[in-house]
Amino acid sequence: NTIEFTGAFHATVVKQVRLTNPSSKTLVYNAILVGRDADDFSLPKGNTVTIAPKRKTSINVEFTSRFLRPAEAVLLLISKSVGGIAGATLTFSLKSEVNHIEPADILKCKSPCYEL
């Protein structure tokens, strides 16, 4: 699965990843961001995700662009064994695209084009 983050340069884009626990036991995952641009992505609610039995939960992934080139990383959700029950390891590809640039400031300058 690929999650795409599209937004303005230096803007923060938030995406939600919805996780479902179909089992009758609680699942606990450790979330890790890896890859070339992993530092540009973050998990604001922490790296531990707990999903109650037969429930759904969402985790927020934030991206703030620092460069104009596309950023790439991978979100790994590694299950911790709780009471002998472990879920499957989940992976999500994270990709970004800068589609707009807002100027930080506008400066007006006057200067002669030609001087004798």
Number of C-alpha atoms within 10 A of each C-alpha: 8 11 16 16 22 19 19 16 18 17 16 15 17 17 14 12 11 10 15 14 18 14 14 11 17 19 23 21 21 15 19 17 23 16 13 11 17 17 13 18 25 18 17 11 10 12 14 16 19 16 19 16 14 12 13 13 14 13 18 14 20 16 25 20 23 14 12 15 10 14 24 19 19 20 22 17 21 19 20 19 13 12 9 7 14 16 18 11 12 14 16 15 16 23 18 22 18 19 10 13 12 9 7 6 5 6 4 4 5 5 6 5 5 5 5 2
